[in-house]
Amino acid sequence: MFSRTAISLASILILVSGACSLWAGKSLIQSGILVSFFALLSLIAFLDHTDHKIPNKITLFPIPIVFILSYLSPDIFEFSVTETWWVTPLVGSLITGLIFTSCYYIPKTQLGGGDVKLALLIGCISGFPVCLASLFLGLLIFILKQTVIQYSRKVVSTSALAPYLSGGTMISILIAQQI
């Protein structure tokens, strides 16, 4: 289903993220949780890149699991704004969900419902305020890539957004851990 190169790249990224989490002082359990989040984001990125569809069971089902894991390990979030375990993922998912839902209803955006649900998941995984950096970085990478392709080919092309949002989330979480 996926190419060997894509699977190898995702495996290396997941191992590096686990090592970075351990180096940042996360426990083995917290690093394992973050690695599983990164594996999920990688799977979503692959599915959107190959099929241009993100199944609901892969984006909506993990959201309650993220809340349960944040209850079991409340120190998993970087820059948490409160001591209450459920506020950080809830505010993150509400903000990212509102941003992408409003963009979904803008005419000619070609933003799919899967991207909105992915934004909810990203907000829940990264929490507030890291979710804003995740979206900004993912969208910045996407815009730069689209601009380069448009000027090099002189043709407008569309790409899946999920790989860039997932990549931006992974990068912002890793950077937030190191700060």
Secondary structure, DSSP 8 states (H G I E B T S, - for coil): ---HHHHHHHHHHHHHHHHHHHHTT--HHHHHHHHHHHHHHHHHHHHHHHHS---HHHHTTHHHHHHHHHHH-GGGSTT-SSSSTTHHHHHHHHHHHHHHHHHHTSTT----HHHHHHHHHHHHHH-TTHHHHHHHHHHHHHHHHHHHHHHHHSS-----SHHHHHHHHHHHHHHHHH-
